[in-house]
Amino acid sequence: MRAVDKDGLEGRDAVTALQIDDQPAPPYSIAPAAGSVVRTPEVVLRWTKAPGAVAYDYEVAGAAGFAQPVARARVDDTASIRLPDPLPPGDYAWRIRSVDASAKPGPFGDSLAFTVRPLAEVTAIDTAAATDTREVTFRWQAGQPGQRYRFQMSRTPDFRKTDVDMLVDQAEVTLPRLRSGTWYLRAQTIDVDGFEGPFPAPQQVDVPCRWCRIGAGAGALLILLAL
């Protein structure tokens, strides 16, 4: 290294020796991969085993960086670990290093950034309004901001033929009054990047025959009048 003044005049070189200790070498990080999206709050870290390592230190950082990691621990000779606590939706980074038999840790490997954006299944649709006479609104628990939903209804549980197939931006859908009989309904979550979650098991709702009730009531009235 040498200093340079404002006129471009350079001073003498200053030379010093340094030694870099890169042992034990860090393992290769596998998952979550750089730039990946984890669609569940339960995050699993995976890496390769490193030569000479008997344990590993991992760190997971949020917005505050690795100065204040949200998760860190030393684990025995293994190649994966499930974080003990779920991570809220957001952006994170993780890194890992090896620890040798003398408990000496090596340098951390490169940190990998990832995003936690859960894609919850729509497992419960409110069907309380299914028998309304004018219009029906089905609602379910909303996911993350920006996620959309595909709502389907069919007369059969295998959904070979769908009578209703709609894409909606909100966790609800409003339909005209349903015809009587048995209906099957389901909804899937679609993430902001277009990733489609699975369809859960369908729910069943039975819509009574309105005219049948009216006819039964009229028949009872005629019987009473005849007595």
DRENPA-3360 file (N, C-alpha, C; in nm, 2 decimals, always signed):
BEGIN
1 = MRAVDKDG = +0.08/-0.12/+0.00/+0.00/+0.00/+0.00/+0.09/+0.12/+0.00 ~ +0.04/+0.23/-0.08/+0.12/+0.35/-0.07/+0.02/+0.47/-0.07 ~ +0.06/+0.58/-0.02/-0.03/+0.70/-0.02/+0.00/+0.78/-0.14 ~ -0.11/+0.85/-0.19/-0.10/+0.94/-0.30/-0.16/+1.08/-0.26 ~ -0.08/+1.18/-0.28/-0.13/+1.32/-0.25/-0.21/+1.38/-0.36 ~ -0.26/+1.50/-0.33/-0.36/+1.56/-0.43/-0.29/+1.59/-0.56 ~ -0.16/+1.60/-0.57/-0.09/+1.62/-0.69/-0.05/+1.49/-0.77 ~ -0.09/+1.38/-0.71/-0.06/+1.25/-0.77/+0.08/+1.20/-0.73;
9 = LEGRDAVT = +0.15/+1.26/-0.64/+0.28/+1.21/-0.60/+0.26/+1.10/-0.50 ~ +0.33/+0.99/-0.54/+0.31/+0.86/-0.46/+0.43/+0.85/-0.36 ~ +0.39/+0.80/-0.24/+0.49/+0.77/-0.14/+0.55/+0.63/-0.15 ~ +0.62/+0.59/-0.05/+0.68/+0.46/-0.05/+0.58/+0.35/-0.02 ~ +0.61/+0.23/-0.07/+0.52/+0.12/-0.04/+0.54/+0.07/+0.11 ~ +0.42/+0.03/+0.16/+0.42/-0.03/+0.29/+0.38/-0.18/+0.27 ~ +0.46/-0.27/+0.31/+0.43/-0.41/+0.29/+0.42/-0.49/+0.42 ~ +0.32/-0.57/+0.43/+0.31/-0.65/+0.55/+0.26/-0.79/+0.51;
17 = ALQIDDQP = +0.30/-0.89/+0.59/+0.25/-1.02/+0.56/+0.13/-1.06/+0.64 ~ +0.04/-1.14/+0.59/-0.07/-1.18/+0.66/-0.10/-1.33/+0.63 ~ -0.17/-1.39/+0.72/-0.20/-1.53/+0.70/-0.35/-1.55/+0.72 ~ -0.41/-1.62/+0.62/-0.55/-1.64/+0.62/-0.57/-1.79/+0.66 ~ -0.65/-1.80/+0.76/-0.68/-1.93/+0.81/-0.82/-1.97/+0.76 ~ -0.83/-2.06/+0.66/-0.96/-2.09/+0.61/-1.00/-2.24/+0.64 ~ -0.94/-2.29/+0.75/-0.97/-2.42/+0.79/-1.04/-2.42/+0.93 ~ -1.13/-2.51/+0.95/-1.19/-2.60/+0.86/-1.28/-2.53/+0.75;
25 = APPYSIAP = -1.27/-2.57/+0.63/-1.34/-2.51/+0.52/-1.49/-2.52/+0.54 ~ -1.57/-2.42/+0.50/-1.71/-2.42/+0.52/-1.77/-2.53/+0.42 ~ -1.89/-2.58/+0.45/-1.96/-2.67/+0.36/-2.02/-2.59/+0.25 ~ -2.07/-2.66/+0.14/-2.15/-2.60/+0.04/-2.29/-2.59/+0.08 ~ -2.35/-2.47/+0.07/-2.49/-2.45/+0.11/-2.58/-2.50/-0.01 ~ -2.68/-2.58/+0.03/-2.77/-2.63/-0.07/-2.91/-2.56/-0.07 ~ -2.97/-2.56/+0.04/-3.11/-2.50/+0.05/-3.13/-2.44/+0.18 ~ -3.21/-2.33/+0.18/-3.27/-2.26/+0.06/-3.16/-2.20/-0.03;
33 = AAGSVVRT = -3.18/-2.22/-0.16/-3.09/-2.17/-0.26/-3.10/-2.02/-0.27 ~ -3.00/-1.96/-0.33/-3.00/-1.81/-0.34/-3.11/-1.77/-0.43 ~ -3.19/-1.67/-0.38/-3.30/-1.62/-0.45/-3.43/-1.70/-0.45 ~ -3.43/-1.81/-0.37/-3.54/-1.90/-0.37/-3.65/-1.85/-0.28 ~ -3.77/-1.90/-0.30/-3.89/-1.87/-0.22/-3.93/-1.99/-0.15 ~ -3.94/-1.98/-0.02/-3.98/-2.09/+0.07/-4.13/-2.06/+0.10 ~ -4.21/-2.16/+0.06/-4.36/-2.14/+0.07/-4.42/-2.20/+0.20 ~ -4.34/-2.21/+0.30/-4.39/-2.25/+0.43/-4.31/-2.18/+0.54;
41 = PEVVLRWT = -4.36/-2.15/+0.65/-4.29/-2.09/+0.76/-4.19/-2.18/+0.83 ~ -4.21/-2.31/+0.80/-4.11/-2.41/+0.86/-4.00/-2.43/+0.76 ~ -3.88/-2.37/+0.79/-3.77/-2.36/+0.70/-3.66/-2.47/+0.74 ~ -3.62/-2.54/+0.64/-3.52/-2.65/+0.66/-3.39/-2.60/+0.58 ~ -3.28/-2.60/+0.66/-3.15/-2.57/+0.60/-3.08/-2.70/+0.56 ~ -3.01/-2.70/+0.44/-2.94/-2.82/+0.40/-2.81/-2.78/+0.34 ~ -2.71/-2.86/+0.36/-2.57/-2.84/+0.31/-2.50/-2.97/+0.30 ~ -2.38/-2.96/+0.24/-2.29/-3.08/+0.22/-2.20/-3.09/+0.35;
49 = KAPGAVAY = -2.16/-3.21/+0.37/-2.06/-3.23/+0.48/-1.92/-3.19/+0.43 ~ -1.85/-3.12/+0.52/-1.72/-3.07/+0.49/-1.61/-3.16/+0.55 ~ -1.50/-3.18/+0.49/-1.39/-3.27/+0.54/-1.34/-3.21/+0.67 ~ -1.32/-3.29/+0.77/-1.27/-3.25/+0.90/-1.37/-3.19/+0.99 ~ -1.49/-3.17/+0.95/-1.59/-3.10/+1.03/-1.66/-3.21/+1.12 ~ -1.68/-3.17/+1.25/-1.76/-3.26/+1.34/-1.88/-3.19/+1.38 ~ -1.90/-3.06/+1.35/-2.02/-2.99/+1.38/-2.02/-2.87/+1.29 ~ -2.14/-2.80/+1.30/-2.16/-2.68/+1.21/-2.23/-2.57/+1.28;
57 = DYEVAGAA = -2.19/-2.45/+1.26/-2.26/-2.33/+1.31/-2.34/-2.27/+1.19 ~ -2.47/-2.25/+1.22/-2.55/-2.18/+1.12/-2.61/-2.05/+1.17 ~ -2.64/-1.96/+1.09/-2.70/-1.83/+1.12/-2.80/-1.79/+1.02 ~ -2.91/-1.74/+1.06/-3.02/-1.69/+0.97/-3.04/-1.55/+1.01 ~ -3.04/-1.46/+0.92/-3.05/-1.31/+0.94/-3.17/-1.26/+0.87 ~ -3.24/-1.16/+0.94/-3.34/-1.09/+0.88/-3.30/-0.95/+0.84 ~ -3.39/-0.85/+0.86/-3.36/-0.71/+0.82/-3.24/-0.65/+0.89 ~ -3.22/-0.70/+1.02/-3.11/-0.64/+1.10/-2.97/-0.70/+1.06;
65 = GFAQPVAR = -2.97/-0.80/+0.97/-2.84/-0.85/+0.93/-2.78/-0.95/+1.03 ~ -2.66/-1.00/+1.00/-2.60/-1.11/+1.09/-2.55/-1.05/+1.22 ~ -2.55/-0.92/+1.24/-2.52/-0.87/+1.37/-2.63/-0.91/+1.47 ~ -2.75/-0.92/+1.43/-2.86/-0.97/+1.51/-2.94/-1.08/+1.44 ~ -2.88/-1.20/+1.43/-2.95/-1.30/+1.36/-3.08/-1.34/+1.43 ~ -3.17/-1.39/+1.35/-3.30/-1.43/+1.40/-3.29/-1.58/+1.45 ~ -3.19/-1.65/+1.40/-3.17/-1.79/+1.45/-3.02/-1.82/+1.43 ~ -2.97/-1.89/+1.53/-2.83/-1.94/+1.52/-2.82/-2.06/+1.62;
73 = ARVDDTAS = -2.73/-2.15/+1.58/-2.71/-2.27/+1.67/-2.59/-2.35/+1.62 ~ -2.53/-2.43/+1.70/-2.43/-2.53/+1.66/-2.50/-2.67/+1.66 ~ -2.48/-2.74/+1.55/-2.54/-2.87/+1.54/-2.43/-2.97/+1.52 ~ -2.46/-3.10/+1.57/-2.36/-3.20/+1.55/-2.35/-3.24/+1.40 ~ -2.27/-3.34/+1.38/-2.24/-3.38/+1.24/-2.36/-3.43/+1.17 ~ -2.42/-3.33/+1.09/-2.54/-3.36/+1.02/-2.54/-3.27/+0.89 ~ -2.63/-3.29/+0.80/-2.63/-3.21/+0.68/-2.76/-3.14/+0.66 ~ -2.84/-3.13/+0.76/-2.97/-3.06/+0.75/-3.02/-3.03/+0.89;
81 = IRLPDPLP = -3.10/-2.92/+0.90/-3.16/-2.89/+1.03/-3.29/-2.81/+1.00 ~ -3.40/-2.84/+1.07/-3.52/-2.76/+1.06/-3.51/-2.66/+1.17 ~ -3.53/-2.53/+1.13/-3.52/-2.42/+1.23/-3.63/-2.45/+1.34 ~ -3.59/-2.42/+1.47/-3.68/-2.45/+1.58/-3.81/-2.37/+1.58 ~ -3.80/-2.25/+1.52/-3.92/-2.17/+1.52/-3.96/-2.13/+1.38 ~ -4.09/-2.12/+1.35/-4.13/-2.07/+1.22/-4.08/-1.93/+1.19 ~ -4.06/-1.90/+1.06/-4.01/-1.76/+1.03/-4.13/-1.69/+0.97 ~ -4.16/-1.56/+1.02/-4.26/-1.48/+0.96/-4.23/-1.45/+0.81;
89 = PGDYAWRI = -4.33/-1.42/+0.73/-4.30/-1.38/+0.59/-4.21/-1.27/+0.58 ~ -4.12/-1.27/+0.49/-4.02/-1.17/+0.47/-3.89/-1.22/+0.40 ~ -3.79/-1.13/+0.39/-3.66/-1.16/+0.33/-3.56/-1.20/+0.43 ~ -3.48/-1.30/+0.40/-3.38/-1.35/+0.50/-3.25/-1.39/+0.42 ~ -3.15/-1.42/+0.50/-3.02/-1.48/+0.44/-2.97/-1.58/+0.54 ~ -2.90/-1.68/+0.50/-2.84/-1.77/+0.59/-2.70/-1.81/+0.55 ~ -2.62/-1.85/+0.64/-2.48/-1.89/+0.62/-2.44/-2.00/+0.72 ~ -2.33/-2.07/+0.69/-2.29/-2.18/+0.77/-2.14/-2.19/+0.77;
97 = RSVDASAK = -2.08/-2.25/+0.88/-1.94/-2.27/+0.89/-1.92/-2.41/+0.95 ~ -1.80/-2.46/+0.93/-1.76/-2.59/+0.99/-1.69/-2.57/+1.13 ~ -1.70/-2.67/+1.21/-1.63/-2.67/+1.34/-1.55/-2.81/+1.35 ~ -1.42/-2.80/+1.38/-1.34/-2.92/+1.38/-1.34/-2.99/+1.52 ~ -1.26/-3.09/+1.53/-1.27/-3.18/+1.65/-1.22/-3.10/+1.77 ~ -1.14/-3.00/+1.76/-1.09/-2.92/+1.87/-1.19/-2.80/+1.90 ~ -1.30/-2.80/+1.84/-1.41/-2.70/+1.86/-1.37/-2.57/+1.80 ~ -1.28/-2.57/+1.71/-1.23/-2.45/+1.64/-1.32/-2.43/+1.51;
105 = PGPFGDSL = -1.39/-2.31/+1.51/-1.48/-2.29/+1.39/-1.39/-2.23/+1.27 ~ -1.43/-2.26/+1.15/-1.37/-2.20/+1.04/-1.45/-2.08/+0.99 ~ -1.42/-2.02/+0.88/-1.49/-1.91/+0.83/-1.63/-1.95/+0.78 ~ -1.72/-1.85/+0.78/-1.85/-1.87/+0.72/-1.84/-1.88/+0.57 ~ -1.92/-1.96/+0.51/-1.93/-1.95/+0.37/-2.02/-1.83/+0.32 ~ -2.04/-1.82/+0.19/-2.12/-1.71/+0.14/-2.26/-1.72/+0.19 ~ -2.32/-1.61/+0.22/-2.46/-1.60/+0.27/-2.55/-1.61/+0.15 ~ -2.66/-1.68/+0.16/-2.76/-1.70/+0.06/-2.89/-1.63/+0.10;
113 = AFTVRPLA = -2.94/-1.54/+0.01/-3.07/-1.47/+0.04/-3.19/-1.56/-0.01 ~ -3.29/-1.56/+0.07/-3.42/-1.63/+0.03/-3.54/-1.55/+0.09 ~ -3.65/-1.59/+0.04/-3.78/-1.52/+0.09/-3.87/-1.63/+0.14 ~ -3.93/-1.59/+0.26/-4.04/-1.68/+0.31/-4.17/-1.62/+0.27 ~ -4.25/-1.69/+0.19/-4.38/-1.64/+0.15/-4.47/-1.77/+0.16 ~ -4.54/-1.79/+0.27/-4.62/-1.91/+0.29/-4.74/-1.91/+0.18 ~ -4.77/-2.03/+0.14/-4.88/-2.05/+0.05/-4.97/-2.15/+0.11 ~ -5.06/-2.10/+0.19/-5.15/-2.18/+0.27/-5.26/-2.24/+0.19;
121 = EVTAIDTA = -5.30/-2.36/+0.22/-5.41/-2.43/+0.16/-5.54/-2.37/+0.21 ~ -5.64/-2.36/+0.12/-5.77/-2.31/+0.16/-5.85/-2.44/+0.21 ~ -5.84/-2.46/+0.34/-5.90/-2.59/+0.39/-6.04/-2.57/+0.45 ~ -6.08/-2.44/+0.47/-6.21/-2.42/+0.53/-6.28/-2.30/+0.45 ~ -6.39/-2.33/+0.38/-6.47/-2.23/+0.32/-6.60/-2.21/+0.39 ~ -6.63/-2.09/+0.42/-6.76/-2.07/+0.49/-6.88/-2.09/+0.40 ~ -6.96/-2.19/+0.43/-7.07/-2.22/+0.35/-7.20/-2.19/+0.41 ~ -7.20/-2.10/+0.51/-7.32/-2.07/+0.59/-7.43/-2.00/+0.50;
129 = AATDTREV = -7.38/-1.93/+0.40/-7.48/-1.86/+0.31/-7.52/-1.93/+0.19 ~ -7.50/-2.06/+0.19/-7.52/-2.14/+0.06/-7.67/-2.15/+0.03 ~ -7.76/-2.13/+0.13/-7.90/-2.14/+0.11/-7.97/-2.01/+0.09 ~ -7.90/-1.90/+0.08/-7.96/-1.77/+0.06/-8.04/-1.77/-0.07 ~ -8.14/-1.69/-0.08/-8.23/-1.70/-0.19/-8.19/-1.61/-0.31 ~ -8.11/-1.51/-0.28/-8.08/-1.41/-0.39/-7.94/-1.43/-0.44 ~ -7.84/-1.43/-0.35/-7.70/-1.45/-0.40/-7.62/-1.52/-0.28 ~ -7.51/-1.58/-0.31/-7.43/-1.65/-0.22/-7.29/-1.60/-0.22;
137 = TFRWQAGQ = -7.24/-1.58/-0.10/-7.10/-1.53/-0.09/-7.02/-1.64/+0.00 ~ -6.92/-1.70/-0.06/-6.83/-1.79/+0.01/-6.70/-1.72/+0.05 ~ -6.66/-1.74/+0.17/-6.54/-1.67/+0.22/-6.44/-1.77/+0.28 ~ -6.31/-1.74/+0.28/-6.21/-1.82/+0.34/-6.10/-1.74/+0.39 ~ -6.01/-1.79/+0.47/-5.90/-1.71/+0.53/-5.80/-1.67/+0.42 ~ -5.77/-1.54/+0.42/-5.68/-1.48/+0.32/-5.54/-1.52/+0.34 ~ -5.46/-1.53/+0.23/-5.32/-1.56/+0.24/-5.24/-1.43/+0.25 ~ -5.12/-1.43/+0.18/-5.03/-1.31/+0.19/-5.08/-1.21/+0.08;
145 = PGQRYRFQ = -5.04/-1.08/+0.11/-5.08/-0.98/+0.01/-5.03/-1.01/-0.13 ~ -5.12/-0.98/-0.23/-5.09/-1.01/-0.37/-5.12/-1.15/-0.42 ~ -5.15/-1.24/-0.33/-5.19/-1.37/-0.37/-5.34/-1.38/-0.42 ~ -5.36/-1.46/-0.52/-5.49/-1.48/-0.58/-5.55/-1.62/-0.55 ~ -5.67/-1.64/-0.60/-5.73/-1.77/-0.57/-5.81/-1.82/-0.69 ~ -5.81/-1.95/-0.71/-5.90/-2.01/-0.80/-6.01/-2.09/-0.73 ~ -6.13/-2.05/-0.75/-6.25/-2.11/-0.69/-6.33/-2.19/-0.79 ~ -6.36/-2.31/-0.75/-6.43/-2.41/-0.83/-6.55/-2.47/-0.76;
153 = MSRTPDFR = -6.65/-2.50/-0.84/-6.77/-2.57/-0.79/-6.81/-2.68/-0.89 ~ -6.85/-2.79/-0.84/-6.89/-2.90/-0.93/-7.00/-2.98/-0.86 ~ -7.07/-3.06/-0.94/-7.17/-3.15/-0.89/-7.11/-3.28/-0.85 ~ -6.99/-3.31/-0.88/-6.92/-3.43/-0.85/-6.79/-3.41/-0.77 ~ -6.76/-3.50/-0.68/-6.64/-3.47/-0.60/-6.51/-3.48/-0.68 ~ -6.51/-3.54/-0.80/-6.39/-3.55/-0.88/-6.36/-3.43/-0.97 ~ -6.46/-3.34/-0.97/-6.44/-3.21/-1.05/-6.41/-3.24/-1.20 ~ -6.46/-3.35/-1.25/-6.44/-3.37/-1.39/-6.50/-3.26/-1.48;
161 = KTDVDMLV = -6.62/-3.21/-1.43/-6.68/-3.10/-1.49/-6.71/-2.99/-1.39 ~ -6.66/-2.88/-1.41/-6.67/-2.77/-1.32/-6.78/-2.67/-1.37 ~ -6.88/-2.65/-1.28/-6.99/-2.56/-1.31/-6.95/-2.41/-1.28 ~ -6.85/-2.40/-1.19/-6.80/-2.26/-1.16/-6.65/-2.28/-1.15 ~ -6.58/-2.19/-1.23/-6.43/-2.18/-1.23/-6.39/-2.04/-1.24 ~ -6.35/-1.98/-1.13/-6.32/-1.83/-1.13/-6.19/-1.80/-1.06 ~ -6.12/-1.70/-1.12/-6.00/-1.64/-1.05/-6.04/-1.51/-0.98 ~ -6.01/-1.50/-0.85/-6.05/-1.38/-0.78/-5.93/-1.33/-0.70;
169 = DQAEVTLP = -5.93/-1.20/-0.68/-5.82/-1.13/-0.61/-5.84/-1.13/-0.46 ~ -5.96/-1.15/-0.41/-5.99/-1.15/-0.27/-6.03/-1.29/-0.22 ~ -6.02/-1.31/-0.09/-6.06/-1.45/-0.04/-6.21/-1.46/-0.02 ~ -6.28/-1.44/-0.13/-6.42/-1.46/-0.13/-6.47/-1.45/-0.27 ~ -6.59/-1.51/-0.29/-6.66/-1.51/-0.42/-6.81/-1.50/-0.40 ~ -6.87/-1.42/-0.48/-7.02/-1.40/-0.47/-7.08/-1.46/-0.60 ~ -7.18/-1.54/-0.58/-7.25/-1.61/-0.70/-7.40/-1.59/-0.69 ~ -7.47/-1.60/-0.80/-7.62/-1.60/-0.79/-7.67/-1.72/-0.71;
177 = RLRSGTWY = -7.80/-1.71/-0.67/-7.85/-1.82/-0.59/-7.83/-1.96/-0.65 ~ -7.79/-2.05/-0.57/-7.75/-2.18/-0.62/-7.87/-2.27/-0.64 ~ -7.86/-2.35/-0.75/-7.97/-2.45/-0.77/-7.96/-2.56/-0.66 ~ -8.07/-2.62/-0.63/-8.08/-2.71/-0.52/-8.00/-2.84/-0.56 ~ -7.97/-2.91/-0.46/-7.89/-3.04/-0.47/-7.76/-3.03/-0.40 ~ -7.67/-3.12/-0.43/-7.54/-3.13/-0.36/-7.43/-3.06/-0.45 ~ -7.35/-2.98/-0.39/-7.24/-2.91/-0.45/-7.11/-2.94/-0.38 ~ -7.01/-2.95/-0.46/-6.87/-2.96/-0.41/-6.79/-2.84/-0.45;
185 = LRAQTIDV = -6.72/-2.78/-0.35/-6.64/-2.66/-0.38/-6.50/-2.67/-0.32 ~ -6.41/-2.60/-0.38/-6.27/-2.60/-0.34/-6.21/-2.47/-0.39 ~ -6.09/-2.43/-0.33/-6.02/-2.32/-0.38/-5.87/-2.34/-0.36 ~ -5.79/-2.29/-0.45/-5.64/-2.30/-0.44/-5.58/-2.16/-0.43 ~ -5.47/-2.15/-0.37/-5.40/-2.02/-0.37/-5.30/-2.01/-0.48 ~ -5.29/-1.90/-0.54/-5.19/-1.87/-0.65/-5.10/-1.76/-0.60 ~ -4.97/-1.78/-0.60/-4.88/-1.68/-0.55/-4.85/-1.57/-0.65 ~ -4.79/-1.47/-0.60/-4.76/-1.35/-0.69/-4.68/-1.38/-0.81;
193 = DGFEGPFP = -4.59/-1.49/-0.80/-4.51/-1.52/-0.91/-4.58/-1.63/-1.00 ~ -4.71/-1.66/-0.98/-4.78/-1.75/-1.06/-4.78/-1.89/-1.01 ~ -4.70/-1.92/-0.90/-4.70/-2.06/-0.85/-4.83/-2.10/-0.79 ~ -4.88/-2.21/-0.83/-5.01/-2.26/-0.79/-5.00/-2.36/-0.68 ~ -5.07/-2.34/-0.57/-5.07/-2.44/-0.46/-5.16/-2.55/-0.50 ~ -5.16/-2.66/-0.42/-5.25/-2.77/-0.45/-5.40/-2.74/-0.41 ~ -5.49/-2.81/-0.47/-5.63/-2.81/-0.43/-5.64/-2.90/-0.31 ~ -5.70/-2.85/-0.20/-5.73/-2.94/-0.09/-5.85/-3.03/-0.12;
201 = APQQVDVP = -5.88/-3.11/-0.03/-6.01/-3.20/-0.04/-6.13/-3.11/-0.05 ~ -6.22/-3.13/-0.14/-6.34/-3.05/-0.16/-6.43/-3.05/-0.04 ~ -6.50/-2.94/-0.02/-6.61/-2.94/+0.08/-6.75/-2.97/+0.01 ~ -6.84/-3.01/+0.08/-6.97/-3.05/+0.03/-7.08/-2.96/+0.10 ~ -7.17/-2.91/+0.02/-7.28/-2.83/+0.07/-7.41/-2.88/+0.00 ~ -7.51/-2.90/+0.08/-7.64/-2.94/+0.03/-7.74/-2.83/+0.03 ~ -7.79/-2.79/-0.09/-7.88/-2.68/-0.10/-8.02/-2.74/-0.11 ~ -8.11/-2.71/-0.02/-8.25/-2.77/-0.02/-8.33/-2.71/-0.14;
209 = CRWCRIGA = -8.43/-2.78/-0.18/-8.52/-2.74/-0.29/-8.62/-2.64/-0.23 ~ -8.61/-2.52/-0.28/-8.70/-2.41/-0.23/-8.84/-2.44/-0.27 ~ -8.86/-2.48/-0.40/-9.00/-2.50/-0.44/-9.06/-2.63/-0.38 ~ -8.97/-2.72/-0.34/-9.02/-2.84/-0.27/-9.07/-2.80/-0.13 ~ -9.01/-2.71/-0.07/-9.06/-2.66/+0.06/-9.19/-2.59/+0.05 ~ -9.20/-2.51/-0.06/-9.32/-2.43/-0.08/-9.44/-2.53/-0.11 ~ -9.40/-2.63/-0.20/-9.51/-2.73/-0.23/-9.55/-2.81/-0.11 ~ -9.46/-2.85/-0.02/-9.49/-2.92/+0.10/-9.58/-2.84/+0.19;
217 = GAGALLIL = -9.55/-2.71/+0.20/-9.63/-2.62/+0.28/-9.77/-2.61/+0.23 ~ -9.78/-2.59/+0.09/-9.91/-2.58/+0.03/-9.99/-2.71/+0.05 ~ -9.93/-2.82/+0.04/-10.00/-2.95/+0.06/-10.05/-2.97/+0.20 ~ -9.97/-2.92/+0.29/-10.01/-2.93/+0.43/-10.13/-2.84/+0.46 ~ -10.13/-2.72/+0.39/-10.24/-2.63/+0.41/-10.37/-2.69/+0.35 ~ -10.36/-2.76/+0.24/-10.48/-2.82/+0.17/-10.54/-2.93/+0.26 ~ -10.45/-3.00/+0.33/-10.49/-3.11/+0.42/-10.57/-3.05/+0.53 ~ -10.52/-2.94/+0.59/-10.58/-2.88/+0.70/-10.72/-2.83/+0.66;
225 = LAL = -10.73/-2.77/+0.54/-10.86/-2.71/+0.50/-10.96/-2.82/+0.47 ~ -10.91/-2.94/+0.44/-11.00/-3.05/+0.41/-11.06/-3.12/+0.53 ~ -10.99/-3.09/+0.64/-11.04/-3.16/+0.77/-11.16/-3.09/+0.82;
% end
